[in-house]
Amino acid sequence: MEDTQEKRMVAVLTVWPNHTLQRTGHRITVAIHRPVGRVAELGSLGLTRTTVDRPCCKTARTSGLSQEYPRAQFFEGMNPHFSSGLQNVTFYLLAESGNHPSTGVFVKKIGRNQAASVYFRALDIYLTPTATFANVRQACELATRDLYSTGNPYFIAVRKSWFSAGVGSDVPFNSIDTSTGFVTAHYRDFFLREPDTSGLNSRVNSIEQCGVDAACEDGMRLNTSLGFWESSEFQSRGDVQASGLLTGDPSHPFDNHQFVRWCYLNYLRREPDGPGWSFWETELNNLGDYNAIIRAFLCSQEYRERFGPN
């Protein structure tokens, strides 16, 4: 395990006294000696007796209404403060990807550091000592929203990881979450036509090469969308040229005022409302980052609900 990951685990644990941190090769094991301070919250995230190696290779052991080892799957009455196995698996799948050992549900990864950031924020900001597993899932979703927004591969992976263990419902199908649906929508919105086979396949393959990596997928979807903005087919449209969107300056190719308007036109299929236009133009002026604005529209509820449930 990288030193940064160990430091992150240590940072989490320094809030609670009376713990030990043991490292053996690529495994970090945490043991809590007695419940002190907010240790119940730590337990609710599965950080007692937890390891970051592959947990699904161990054997489940149940005791009363707890399951301490990683084949644990949620059942009614399971106590999150005595059941580290379930959270161990959800964290592992989110960090590394794989199929849940009991349900077989597949989860894409967001990476160790990103998963640790989600769980740390969930614990630090949203959880209480009386948290249930449903509360832990909700806390992880809220933490993901804060860090990476919603409506994107990060958020889907977090939701799927908890569903895989039987906590909450599955992620509803939305065609925009598929690579083919995503690229097809861009052809229709930017080029006002159906995709040609070669162009569709090329763009879909660039996203699909990320495989099980949801973080990579998030980045490639953004790059793909930006590519439509930069394409000659979009920029040669008469209405685009007449709007004043294009500046002719390679270092600042789009007029900020018109760029926001065209985000509304391309992604939401409508003219911007005044407050929204002003807000996003101010954001763009302050950030100077087209990608951040594009991603905000791609992740927005209004955009996603064009294609299915959010």
SVG drawing of the C-alpha trace seen along z (x, -y; Angstrom):
<svg xmlns="http://www.w3.org/2000/svg" viewBox="-37 -37 43 57">
<polyline fill="none" stroke="black" stroke-width="0.4" points="0.0,0.0 1.2,-3.5 2.4,-5.6 -0.3,-8.2 -3.0,-5.6 -1.4,-4.6 -1.2,-8.2 -4.9,-8.7 -5.8,-5.7 -3.7,-7.1 -5.4,-10.5 -8.7,-8.8 -7.6,-6.9 -5.9,-9.7 -9.4,-10.9 -9.8,-7.9 -7.3,-6.8 -6.6,-3.2 -6.1,-1.7 -3.3,0.0 -2.3,-0.1 -0.4,2.9 1.1,3.1 2.1,6.4 3.1,6.1 0.2,4.7 -2.2,5.2 -3.1,2.6 -5.0,4.0 -6.8,1.8 -7.7,3.0 -9.8,1.0 -9.1,2.1 -12.2,0.6 -15.0,-1.8 -13.7,-5.3 -15.1,-8.6 -16.7,-8.2 -15.4,-4.7 -18.9,-3.5 -18.9,-5.7 -15.6,-4.2 -17.1,-0.8 -20.1,-1.8 -17.7,-2.2 -16.0,1.1 -12.7,-0.2 -12.5,2.1 -10.6,5.3 -10.4,4.1 -7.9,4.8 -7.5,3.3 -6.4,6.5 -9.0,8.6 -11.6,9.3 -13.8,11.8 -11.2,14.5 -12.0,15.0 -14.8,17.1 -17.9,15.5 -18.5,15.9 -21.8,14.8 -22.5,14.1 -26.0,13.1 -27.0,10.2 -23.5,9.5 -21.3,10.6 -17.7,9.8 -16.0,11.1 -16.4,10.2 -18.9,12.5 -21.4,10.5 -24.6,9.4 -27.2,7.1 -30.1,8.7 -32.8,7.0 -31.6,6.4 -27.9,6.5 -26.1,4.1 -23.6,1.9 -21.5,1.3 -20.8,5.1 -20.6,6.0 -17.5,4.9 -17.7,7.4 -20.3,5.7 -18.5,2.4 -15.2,4.0 -16.6,5.5 -18.3,2.3 -15.1,0.3 -12.9,2.9 -15.2,3.1 -15.3,-0.7 -11.5,-1.0 -10.5,2.0 -13.7,3.1 -15.0,6.7 -18.1,8.8 -19.6,9.0 -18.8,12.5 -22.4,13.2 -24.6,11.5 -22.3,11.4 -23.2,7.8 -20.3,6.1 -19.0,2.7 -16.6,0.4 -13.7,-1.1 -13.0,-4.8 -9.5,-4.1 -8.2,-3.7 -7.5,-7.3 -10.9,-8.4 -12.8,-5.7 -10.9,-6.6 -11.9,-10.3 -15.5,-9.3 -15.6,-7.2 -13.6,-9.7 -15.9,-12.5 -19.0,-10.4 -17.7,-9.6 -16.4,-13.0 -19.4,-15.0 -22.5,-12.9 -22.5,-9.9 -23.6,-9.6 -23.2,-6.8 -26.8,-5.6 -26.3,-5.2 -27.9,-2.3 -26.5,-0.7 -29.0,-2.8 -27.6,-5.9 -24.1,-4.8 -25.0,-4.4 -26.7,-7.8 -23.7,-9.4 -21.4,-7.9 -23.7,-9.3 -23.7,-12.7 -19.9,-12.6 -19.5,-11.6 -21.8,-14.4 -19.6,-16.9 -16.4,-15.6 -17.3,-14.5 -20.9,-15.7 -23.8,-13.3 -25.0,-11.9 -21.6,-10.5 -19.5,-7.3 -18.2,-8.1 -21.7,-8.4 -23.0,-5.4 -20.1,-3.2 -20.8,-4.3 -24.5,-3.5 -23.8,-0.2 -21.3,0.8 -23.9,0.6 -26.6,2.2 -24.2,5.1 -24.3,5.8 -28.1,5.6 -28.3,2.1 -30.8,0.0 -32.0,0.1 -30.0,0.6 -29.0,-2.3 -31.9,-2.9 -31.0,-2.4 -30.4,-5.6 -29.3,-5.4 -26.9,-8.4 -24.9,-6.3 -24.0,-3.9 -21.1,-4.9 -23.2,-4.4 -26.1,-6.4 -23.8,-9.2 -22.0,-9.6 -25.2,-9.2 -26.8,-12.1 -23.8,-14.3 -24.2,-13.6 -27.8,-14.6 -27.2,-17.7 -24.1,-19.1 -24.2,-17.9 -28.0,-17.7 -27.8,-14.2 -27.5,-10.6 -24.0,-9.2 -22.0,-7.6 -20.8,-4.2 -17.0,-4.9 -17.3,-8.1 -19.6,-6.4 -17.4,-3.4 -14.2,-5.5 -15.7,-7.7 -17.4,-4.8 -14.1,-2.8 -12.2,-5.8 -14.6,-5.7 -14.8,-1.9 -11.0,-1.5 -11.3,-2.6 -12.7,0.8 -13.6,1.2 -12.2,-2.3 -15.1,-4.7 -12.7,-7.6 -11.2,-7.1 -14.6,-6.8 -15.6,-10.1 -12.6,-11.8 -13.0,-10.2 -16.7,-11.2 -15.7,-14.8 -12.9,-14.7 -15.4,-13.2 -17.9,-16.0 -15.2,-18.7 -14.2,-17.1 -17.6,-17.9 -17.2,-21.5 -13.8,-21.6 -15.0,-19.7 -15.1,-21.5 -18.6,-20.1 -20.0,-21.9 -18.0,-25.1 -18.9,-25.4 -22.7,-25.4 -24.2,-28.7 -26.0,-29.4 -22.8,-28.8 -20.8,-31.2 -23.5,-33.8 -23.8,-33.7 -20.4,-35.0 -19.4,-31.8 -16.0,-31.5 -13.3,-34.0 -10.6,-32.8 -8.1,-32.9 -6.6,-29.4 -5.8,-30.2 -9.4,-31.3 -11.5,-29.8 -14.9,-30.6 -16.7,-33.7 -17.7,-33.0 -21.1,-34.6 -22.0,-32.6 -20.3,-29.5 -22.8,-29.3 -25.7,-29.9 -24.6,-27.1 -24.2,-24.8 -27.9,-25.3 -28.7,-24.8 -26.5,-21.7 -27.1,-19.9 -30.5,-21.1 -32.0,-21.9 -33.4,-25.3 -32.4,-28.9 -30.9,-29.8 -32.9,-31.5 -31.4,-34.8 -30.3,-33.7 -28.7,-30.5 -26.9,-32.2 -25.5,-34.8 -24.4,-32.2 -22.6,-29.9 -21.0,-32.8 -19.6,-34.1 -18.4,-30.6 -16.6,-30.4 -15.1,-33.9 -13.8,-32.9 -12.6,-29.4 -11.5,-30.0 -12.2,-26.3 -14.5,-25.1 -14.3,-21.5 -15.7,-22.4 -18.8,-24.0 -19.2,-21.2 -19.1,-18.6 -21.6,-20.5 -24.1,-20.4 -23.4,-16.7 -24.0,-15.8 -27.1,-18.0 -30.4,-16.5 -32.1,-18.3 -29.7,-16.9 -29.9,-13.3 -33.7,-13.4 -33.8,-13.9 -32.7,-10.3 -34.1,-8.5 -34.4,-8.5 -31.6,-10.3"/>
</svg>
